[in-house]
Every structure is written in C-alpha cells, then in structure tokens.
Amino acid sequence: MELYKDIYTSIIVIGASGDLARKKTYPALFELYIHHILPKQFLVMGYARSAKTNIEFQNYLKLNLIKLYPLKQNDINEFVLNCYYSHGGYDSIEDVHAMNEIILKLEESYSHELELELKSNNINNNITEFEEVNDNDEQQQQQNINNNSSSNQNENKQSKQSNHSNKSNRIYYFAIPPNVFIPIAKTIKNTNFMSTTTGTNRFIIEKPFGMDYESCYALQADLNILLDEEAIYRIDHYLGMYGVYICVLQCVILYLY
C-alpha cells in the first residue's frame, strides 16, 4: 500500500491572490511543510485573476510568510521554491488549460527524475553484487548470481511500490467566493484537467456553502453534475453559525441563572 507522502502531489489553490489564501491557506500549507506532513515531493500552483508573474507571486508569498514566521526564513525560502502562479479568468478554458500545461511539465519532470534515480540504483546494486560474487568459486558464483538476481528483482519491485511512485495526485482548493464555484468547476471539467492526472483528484471547497438550505442544496446539485461526490470536501464558515450562537447564548444564560 502506497503512503500519501510517497506520491507526488500537486496542490492547486484557486483564488491564490485573495485574502483567504493569504491569511489562511498558504500559512496552513507552510505549517504542514515545516512539520513534515506534506508529501516529500509536491508543488503548490496558485491561480487567480490578478496579473502577477511567478517571481512576483513568490516574493508576495515570502513577504507575507516572513511577517507571520520571522524566525523561519530559511524554511520559507525552501517552501516558496515549490510555489508557482498562473493567472486568468475562472471561466476561461484557455487560461486554465495553460495552467494545466505548466503542472503537467512539472509532474513529468519529477517522473523523469524518478526513473533516472531508479536506473542508477539498479546499476549500483548490480556492480556491488558482481564484486561480491568474484570472491567465491564458480559454483558459489552461480548460486549467488541466481539468488541475488531474484532478490534484486523483488527489492526493486518493493522499492518502486513502497518508496517511489509515478503517480501524481491533485488537490484543488477553492479559496474563492461562492458565485465562482460553478464557473471554475465547469472550466476544469471542460478542459479535461482531471483526466490528465495519474492519481486521484480531490476538491476542497471553502467559504459559505450557500446561505441557507435552499441555496446550499442548489449549489450541491450543480456541483454533483460536474464533480464526483466522493472527491468533494467542504469547509463552511457560516451555515451553522446561528446554531452555534444559540448554543453559546444558552450556555451564558445557564451560567448566569
């Protein structure tokens, strides 16, 4: 069974230049990074309407994170190297397609590096085995070669399965207003964005998920047309707000009386 940390993961932050991403999303991702909870190999692709270059966005991230974590500048520099940015409209197939092309190139680059690493490890293993075999007689040599060959194949299979993976998972984080949930979800679907990944796709949708039952139900119905239910994770700030207020008020009344 593959651990999530061994699978290359692309985290796509939709609305990357907004307040929610600046105050909450990127600081939270940085916390996961410094506590070694993120996958070993990952990228964070920001997407928003604000026209920024990749370098401008990285500098923007650095300044914000340094304010929050003044003693973590080296970690911030390392983290930001994994952060990228692409801008465009939420309903623009061309702009979202361009972002996908950048992500694909980065994922393919990692896959190529992984393939070279595995080949190098195999060559080194074979050289070591050959040197060890030379110290034995011919009969022992043949036995060792057969045993080592079988063992090496099993180890390589286990290594590929447990320590490395050519898969690439994707997490889409919607840090945007509710009125653009559907346009960006529709654009992602229409660009075949999800079909280009070799792993799983997951969608985290934050902000008010509707203002009441009717709007929540309508939003959910629209999303279910575009996305698989099992791939959607919701974070809502307001839908249960009044219920919490009532509970707090009751606690205060009970305490006072």
BALOBA-1460 file (C-alpha; in Angstrom, 3 decimals):
// residues 257
<rec num="1" residu="m" x="0.000" y="0.000" z="0.000"/>
<rec num="2" residu="e" x="1.382" y="3.407" z="-1.015"/>
<rec num="3" residu="l" x="1.606" y="6.144" z="1.582"/>
<rec num="4" residu="y" x="0.410" y="9.591" z="0.539"/>
<rec num="5" residu="k" x="3.853" y="11.013" z="1.364"/>
<rec num="6" residu="d" x="5.455" y="8.857" z="-1.336"/>
<rec num="7" residu="i" x="3.179" y="10.157" z="-4.103"/>
<rec num="8" residu="y" x="3.940" y="13.404" z="-5.899"/>
<rec num="9" residu="t" x="1.114" y="15.833" z="-5.142"/>
<rec num="10" residu="s" x="0.015" y="18.980" z="-6.949"/>
<rec num="11" residu="i" x="-1.974" y="21.393" z="-4.771"/>
<rec num="12" residu="i" x="-3.901" y="23.893" z="-6.895"/>
<rec num="13" residu="v" x="-5.055" y="26.929" z="-4.913"/>
<rec num="14" residu="i" x="-7.881" y="28.643" z="-6.802"/>
<rec num="15" residu="g" x="-8.078" y="32.261" z="-5.661"/>
<rec num="16" residu="a" x="-4.415" y="32.367" z="-4.654"/>
<rec num="17" residu="s" x="-4.147" y="36.154" z="-4.560"/>
<rec num="18" residu="g" x="-7.167" y="36.664" z="-2.274"/>
<rec num="19" residu="d" x="-7.368" y="37.343" z="1.468"/>
<rec num="20" residu="l" x="-8.365" y="33.796" z="2.412"/>
<rec num="21" residu="a" x="-5.363" y="32.302" z="0.620"/>
<rec num="22" residu="r" x="-3.006" y="34.939" z="2.030"/>
<rec num="23" residu="k" x="-4.223" y="34.773" z="5.635"/>
<rec num="24" residu="k" x="-5.149" y="31.098" z="5.963"/>
<rec num="25" residu="t" x="-4.410" y="28.746" z="3.055"/>
<rec num="26" residu="y" x="-0.722" y="29.415" z="2.369"/>
<rec num="27" residu="p" x="0.211" y="29.784" z="6.066"/>
<rec num="28" residu="a" x="-1.557" y="26.451" z="6.723"/>
<rec num="29" residu="l" x="0.359" y="24.786" z="3.879"/>
<rec num="30" residu="f" x="3.607" y="26.226" z="5.274"/>
<rec num="31" residu="e" x="2.781" y="24.785" z="8.708"/>
<rec num="32" residu="l" x="2.263" y="21.361" z="7.105"/>
<rec num="33" residu="y" x="5.601" y="21.784" z="5.320"/>
<rec num="34" residu="i" x="7.711" y="22.642" z="8.368"/>
<rec num="35" residu="h" x="6.129" y="19.787" z="10.342"/>
<rec num="36" residu="h" x="6.884" y="17.320" z="7.514"/>
<rec num="37" residu="i" x="3.228" y="16.465" z="6.913"/>
<rec num="38" residu="l" x="3.136" y="17.382" z="3.211"/>
<rec num="39" residu="p" x="4.244" y="14.735" z="0.686"/>
<rec num="40" residu="k" x="8.001" y="14.519" z="0.117"/>
<rec num="41" residu="q" x="7.596" y="15.856" z="-3.420"/>
<rec num="42" residu="f" x="4.913" y="18.455" z="-4.092"/>
<rec num="43" residu="l" x="4.065" y="21.680" z="-5.850"/>
<rec num="44" residu="v" x="1.600" y="24.428" z="-4.980"/>
<rec num="45" residu="m" x="0.107" y="26.075" z="-8.057"/>
<rec num="46" residu="g" x="-1.735" y="29.302" z="-7.386"/>
<rec num="47" residu="y" x="-4.389" y="30.508" z="-9.821"/>
<rec num="48" residu="a" x="-6.297" y="33.795" z="-9.715"/>
<rec num="49" residu="r" x="-7.363" y="36.730" z="-11.840"/>
<rec num="50" residu="s" x="-4.633" y="39.081" z="-10.541"/>
<rec num="51" residu="a" x="-1.924" y="39.595" z="-13.173"/>
<rec num="52" residu="k" x="1.310" y="38.574" z="-11.438"/>
<rec num="53" residu="t" x="4.412" y="36.830" z="-12.726"/>
<rec num="54" residu="n" x="5.707" y="33.729" z="-10.989"/>
<rec num="55" residu="i" x="8.565" y="35.689" z="-9.366"/>
<rec num="56" residu="e" x="6.237" y="38.482" z="-8.234"/>
<rec num="57" residu="f" x="3.918" y="35.955" z="-6.598"/>
<rec num="58" residu="q" x="6.783" y="34.150" z="-4.847"/>
<rec num="59" residu="n" x="8.040" y="37.455" z="-3.440"/>
<rec num="60" residu="y" x="4.476" y="38.311" z="-2.364"/>
<rec num="61" residu="l" x="4.294" y="34.972" z="-0.518"/>
<rec num="62" residu="k" x="7.693" y="35.458" z="1.114"/>
<rec num="63" residu="l" x="6.817" y="38.885" z="2.498"/>
<rec num="64" residu="n" x="3.560" y="37.622" z="3.949"/>
<rec num="65" residu="l" x="5.029" y="34.456" z="5.494"/>
<rec num="66" residu="i" x="8.026" y="36.297" z="6.973"/>
<rec num="67" residu="k" x="5.612" y="38.593" z="8.840"/>
<rec num="68" residu="l" x="3.937" y="35.525" z="10.362"/>
<rec num="69" residu="y" x="7.093" y="33.427" z="10.875"/>
<rec num="70" residu="p" x="10.062" y="35.834" z="11.294"/>
<rec num="71" residu="l" x="12.337" y="33.060" z="12.616"/>
<rec num="72" residu="k" x="11.654" y="30.653" z="9.731"/>
<rec num="73" residu="q" x="13.224" y="32.486" z="6.788"/>
<rec num="74" residu="n" x="15.253" y="29.509" z="5.510"/>
<rec num="75" residu="d" x="12.186" y="27.265" z="5.614"/>
<rec num="76" residu="i" x="10.161" y="29.963" z="3.871"/>
<rec num="77" residu="n" x="12.719" y="30.220" z="1.062"/>
<rec num="78" residu="e" x="12.646" y="26.445" z="0.567"/>
<rec num="79" residu="f" x="8.847" y="26.286" z="0.666"/>
<rec num="80" residu="v" x="8.366" y="29.124" z="-1.821"/>
<rec num="81" residu="l" x="10.565" y="27.316" z="-4.368"/>
<rec num="82" residu="n" x="7.729" y="24.779" z="-4.636"/>
<rec num="83" residu="c" x="5.122" y="27.503" z="-5.243"/>
<rec num="84" residu="y" x="4.074" y="28.646" z="-8.707"/>
<rec num="85" residu="y" x="1.476" y="31.016" z="-10.106"/>
<rec num="86" residu="s" x="-0.695" y="31.323" z="-13.185"/>
<rec num="87" residu="h" x="-3.370" y="33.946" z="-13.770"/>
<rec num="88" residu="g" x="-6.555" y="34.036" z="-15.789"/>
<rec num="89" residu="g" x="-10.326" y="34.014" z="-15.681"/>
<rec num="90" residu="y" x="-12.294" y="31.413" z="-13.783"/>
<rec num="91" residu="d" x="-14.420" y="30.762" z="-16.853"/>
<rec num="92" residu="s" x="-11.520" y="30.825" z="-19.352"/>
<rec num="93" residu="i" x="-10.764" y="27.428" z="-20.870"/>
<rec num="94" residu="e" x="-7.580" y="28.811" z="-22.482"/>
<rec num="95" residu="d" x="-6.173" y="30.170" z="-19.202"/>
<rec num="96" residu="v" x="-6.963" y="27.028" z="-17.181"/>
<rec num="97" residu="h" x="-5.527" y="24.864" z="-19.972"/>
<rec num="98" residu="a" x="-2.304" y="26.916" z="-19.860"/>
<rec num="99" residu="m" x="-2.069" y="26.331" z="-16.102"/>
<rec num="100" residu="n" x="-2.590" y="22.598" z="-16.614"/>
<rec num="101" residu="e" x="0.254" y="22.507" z="-19.150"/>
<rec num="102" residu="i" x="2.627" y="24.007" z="-16.567"/>
<rec num="103" residu="i" x="1.554" y="21.454" z="-13.942"/>
<rec num="104" residu="l" x="1.959" y="18.570" z="-16.404"/>
<rec num="105" residu="k" x="5.514" y="19.656" z="-17.265"/>
<rec num="106" residu="l" x="6.451" y="19.817" z="-13.565"/>
<rec num="107" residu="e" x="4.874" y="16.410" z="-12.877"/>
<rec num="108" residu="e" x="6.609" y="14.862" z="-15.911"/>
<rec num="109" residu="s" x="9.921" y="16.372" z="-14.818"/>
<rec num="110" residu="y" x="9.599" y="14.655" z="-11.437"/>
<rec num="111" residu="s" x="8.622" y="11.359" z="-13.107"/>
<rec num="112" residu="h" x="11.724" y="11.536" z="-15.342"/>
<rec num="113" residu="e" x="13.995" y="12.263" z="-12.360"/>
<rec num="114" residu="l" x="12.453" y="9.304" z="-10.525"/>
<rec num="115" residu="e" x="13.092" y="6.991" z="-13.492"/>
<rec num="116" residu="l" x="16.757" y="8.060" z="-13.673"/>
<rec num="117" residu="e" x="17.133" y="7.543" z="-9.919"/>
<rec num="118" residu="l" x="15.724" y="4.015" z="-10.096"/>
<rec num="119" residu="k" x="18.014" y="3.128" z="-13.037"/>
<rec num="120" residu="s" x="21.038" y="4.482" z="-11.145"/>
<rec num="121" residu="n" x="20.122" y="2.429" z="-8.063"/>
<rec num="122" residu="n" x="19.783" y="-0.718" z="-10.177"/>
<rec num="123" residu="i" x="23.231" y="-0.194" z="-11.761"/>
<rec num="124" residu="n" x="24.846" y="0.362" z="-8.353"/>
<rec num="125" residu="n" x="23.179" y="-2.757" z="-6.955"/>
<rec num="126" residu="n" x="24.426" y="-4.842" z="-9.876"/>
<rec num="127" residu="i" x="28.010" y="-3.575" z="-9.502"/>
<rec num="128" residu="t" x="28.015" y="-4.383" z="-5.778"/>
<rec num="129" residu="e" x="26.687" y="-7.868" z="-6.410"/>
<rec num="130" residu="f" x="29.298" y="-8.508" z="-9.110"/>
<rec num="131" residu="e" x="32.167" y="-7.535" z="-6.788"/>
<rec num="132" residu="e" x="30.857" y="-9.822" z="-4.057"/>
<rec num="133" residu="v" x="30.456" y="-12.750" z="-6.451"/>
<rec num="134" residu="n" x="34.074" y="-12.522" z="-7.657"/>
<rec num="135" residu="d" x="35.311" y="-13.646" z="-4.245"/>
<rec num="136" residu="n" x="33.550" y="-17.021" z="-4.466"/>
<rec num="137" residu="d" x="34.210" y="-20.136" z="-6.559"/>
<rec num="138" residu="e" x="32.319" y="-20.829" z="-9.778"/>
<rec num="139" residu="q" x="29.635" y="-22.959" z="-8.195"/>
<rec num="140" residu="q" x="29.051" y="-20.457" z="-5.433"/>
<rec num="141" residu="q" x="29.122" y="-17.679" z="-8.018"/>
<rec num="142" residu="q" x="26.288" y="-19.184" z="-9.992"/>
<rec num="143" residu="q" x="24.240" y="-19.758" z="-6.880"/>
<rec num="144" residu="n" x="24.823" y="-16.226" z="-5.637"/>
<rec num="145" residu="i" x="24.003" y="-14.712" z="-9.028"/>
<rec num="146" residu="n" x="20.709" y="-16.563" z="-9.168"/>
<rec num="147" residu="n" x="19.835" y="-15.714" z="-5.575"/>
<rec num="148" residu="n" x="20.874" y="-12.091" z="-5.890"/>
<rec num="149" residu="s" x="19.088" y="-11.674" z="-9.203"/>
<rec num="150" residu="s" x="15.843" y="-12.951" z="-7.715"/>
<rec num="151" residu="s" x="16.321" y="-10.912" z="-4.559"/>
<rec num="152" residu="n" x="17.212" y="-7.792" z="-6.540"/>
<rec num="153" residu="q" x="14.078" y="-8.050" z="-8.659"/>
<rec num="154" residu="n" x="11.903" y="-8.386" z="-5.555"/>
<rec num="155" residu="e" x="13.647" y="-5.488" z="-3.847"/>
<rec num="156" residu="n" x="13.289" y="-3.282" z="-6.903"/>
<rec num="157" residu="k" x="9.582" y="-4.079" z="-7.154"/>
<rec num="158" residu="q" x="9.090" y="-3.350" z="-3.458"/>
<rec num="159" residu="s" x="11.160" y="-0.170" z="-3.743"/>
<rec num="160" residu="k" x="9.048" y="1.113" z="-6.612"/>
<rec num="161" residu="q" x="5.834" y="0.233" z="-4.830"/>
<rec num="162" residu="s" x="6.680" y="1.451" z="-1.330"/>
<rec num="163" residu="n" x="9.241" y="4.245" z="-1.666"/>
<rec num="164" residu="h" x="8.508" y="5.762" z="-5.073"/>
<rec num="165" residu="s" x="5.543" y="6.227" z="-7.319"/>
<rec num="166" residu="n" x="4.976" y="7.549" z="-10.816"/>
<rec num="167" residu="k" x="1.522" y="8.672" z="-9.741"/>
<rec num="168" residu="s" x="0.644" y="12.316" z="-9.252"/>
<rec num="169" residu="n" x="-2.271" y="13.230" z="-7.004"/>
<rec num="170" residu="r" x="-4.023" y="16.584" z="-7.263"/>
<rec num="171" residu="i" x="-5.833" y="18.633" z="-4.634"/>
<rec num="172" residu="y" x="-7.923" y="21.601" z="-5.802"/>
<rec num="173" residu="y" x="-8.525" y="24.179" z="-3.065"/>
<rec num="174" residu="f" x="-11.335" y="26.643" z="-3.800"/>
<rec num="175" residu="a" x="-10.453" y="29.790" z="-1.809"/>
<rec num="176" residu="i" x="-12.931" y="31.865" z="-3.799"/>
<rec num="177" residu="p" x="-16.398" y="33.424" z="-3.402"/>
<rec num="178" residu="p" x="-19.362" y="31.033" z="-3.831"/>
<rec num="179" residu="n" x="-20.505" y="32.757" z="-7.033"/>
<rec num="180" residu="v" x="-17.454" y="31.397" z="-8.900"/>
<rec num="181" residu="f" x="-17.517" y="27.819" z="-7.530"/>
<rec num="182" residu="i" x="-19.513" y="26.584" z="-10.508"/>
<rec num="183" residu="p" x="-17.691" y="28.562" z="-13.262"/>
<rec num="184" residu="i" x="-14.236" y="27.263" z="-12.238"/>
<rec num="185" residu="a" x="-15.520" y="23.713" z="-11.650"/>
<rec num="186" residu="k" x="-17.127" y="23.763" z="-15.100"/>
<rec num="187" residu="t" x="-13.925" y="25.095" z="-16.697"/>
<rec num="188" residu="i" x="-11.791" y="22.435" z="-15.003"/>
<rec num="189" residu="k" x="-14.155" y="19.753" z="-16.297"/>
<rec num="190" residu="n" x="-14.319" y="21.188" z="-19.831"/>
<rec num="191" residu="t" x="-10.515" y="21.377" z="-20.150"/>
<rec num="192" residu="n" x="-10.150" y="17.676" z="-19.224"/>
<rec num="193" residu="f" x="-7.967" y="18.922" z="-16.374"/>
<rec num="194" residu="m" x="-8.852" y="15.991" z="-14.101"/>
<rec num="195" residu="s" x="-8.229" y="13.300" z="-16.733"/>
<rec num="196" residu="t" x="-4.583" y="14.329" z="-17.119"/>
<rec num="197" residu="t" x="-3.606" y="13.309" z="-13.606"/>
<rec num="198" residu="t" x="-2.267" y="9.788" z="-12.989"/>
<rec num="199" residu="g" x="-3.514" y="9.643" z="-9.393"/>
<rec num="200" residu="t" x="-6.594" y="10.906" z="-7.585"/>
<rec num="201" residu="n" x="-8.398" y="14.263" z="-7.723"/>
<rec num="202" residu="r" x="-9.811" y="15.892" z="-4.588"/>
<rec num="203" residu="f" x="-11.677" y="19.197" z="-4.248"/>
<rec num="204" residu="i" x="-11.725" y="21.261" z="-1.049"/>
<rec num="205" residu="i" x="-14.387" y="23.953" z="-1.163"/>
<rec num="206" residu="e" x="-14.168" y="26.703" z="1.430"/>
<rec num="207" residu="k" x="-16.274" y="29.777" z="2.185"/>
<rec num="208" residu="p" x="-20.048" y="29.871" z="2.760"/>
<rec num="209" residu="f" x="-21.550" y="26.814" z="1.082"/>
<rec num="210" residu="g" x="-24.822" y="28.582" z="0.464"/>
<rec num="211" residu="m" x="-26.580" y="30.978" z="2.826"/>
<rec num="212" residu="d" x="-29.480" y="28.650" z="3.740"/>
<rec num="213" residu="y" x="-30.798" y="25.171" z="2.999"/>
<rec num="214" residu="e" x="-32.228" y="26.076" z="-0.421"/>
<rec num="215" residu="s" x="-29.061" y="27.791" z="-1.719"/>
<rec num="216" residu="c" x="-26.875" y="25.051" z="-0.261"/>
<rec num="217" residu="y" x="-28.989" y="22.359" z="-1.961"/>
<rec num="218" residu="a" x="-28.917" y="24.215" z="-5.309"/>
<rec num="219" residu="l" x="-25.127" y="24.646" z="-5.151"/>
<rec num="220" residu="q" x="-24.668" y="20.983" z="-4.296"/>
<rec num="221" residu="a" x="-26.889" y="19.904" z="-7.195"/>
<rec num="222" residu="d" x="-24.803" y="21.951" z="-9.648"/>
<rec num="223" residu="l" x="-21.508" y="20.592" z="-8.294"/>
<rec num="224" residu="n" x="-22.705" y="16.986" z="-8.477"/>
<rec num="225" residu="i" x="-23.169" y="17.401" z="-12.231"/>
<rec num="226" residu="l" x="-19.513" y="18.407" z="-12.585"/>
<rec num="227" residu="l" x="-17.645" y="16.545" z="-9.829"/>
<rec num="228" residu="d" x="-17.824" y="13.160" z="-8.102"/>
<rec num="229" residu="e" x="-19.334" y="13.396" z="-4.626"/>
<rec num="230" residu="e" x="-16.558" y="11.272" z="-3.098"/>
<rec num="231" residu="a" x="-13.996" y="13.799" z="-4.339"/>
<rec num="232" residu="i" x="-15.592" y="16.830" z="-2.631"/>
<rec num="233" residu="y" x="-14.648" y="18.094" z="0.843"/>
<rec num="234" residu="r" x="-16.498" y="21.102" z="2.250"/>
<rec num="235" residu="i" x="-15.408" y="23.702" z="4.783"/>
<rec num="236" residu="d" x="-18.230" y="26.069" z="5.706"/>
<rec num="237" residu="h" x="-17.901" y="29.132" z="7.909"/>
<rec num="238" residu="y" x="-21.485" y="30.290" z="8.133"/>
<rec num="239" residu="l" x="-24.032" y="27.539" z="7.525"/>
<rec num="240" residu="g" x="-24.018" y="26.508" z="11.203"/>
<rec num="241" residu="m" x="-23.259" y="29.955" z="12.592"/>
<rec num="242" residu="y" x="-26.700" y="30.663" z="14.077"/>
<rec num="243" residu="g" x="-26.865" y="27.224" z="15.669"/>
<rec num="244" residu="v" x="-23.552" y="27.942" z="17.397"/>
<rec num="245" residu="y" x="-24.818" y="31.355" z="18.534"/>
<rec num="246" residu="i" x="-27.885" y="29.738" z="20.107"/>
<rec num="247" residu="c" x="-25.729" y="27.159" z="21.935"/>
<rec num="248" residu="v" x="-23.400" y="29.876" z="23.254"/>
<rec num="249" residu="l" x="-26.362" y="32.009" z="24.350"/>
<rec num="250" residu="q" x="-27.905" y="29.079" z="26.220"/>
<rec num="251" residu="c" x="-24.593" y="28.385" z="27.986"/>
<rec num="252" residu="v" x="-24.347" y="32.033" z="29.061"/>
<rec num="253" residu="i" x="-27.948" y="32.040" z="30.375"/>
<rec num="254" residu="l" x="-27.388" y="28.817" z="32.308"/>
<rec num="255" residu="y" x="-24.170" y="30.239" z="33.787"/>
<rec num="256" residu="l" x="-25.843" y="33.491" z="34.849"/>
<rec num="257" residu="y" x="-29.015" y="31.963" z="36.276"/>
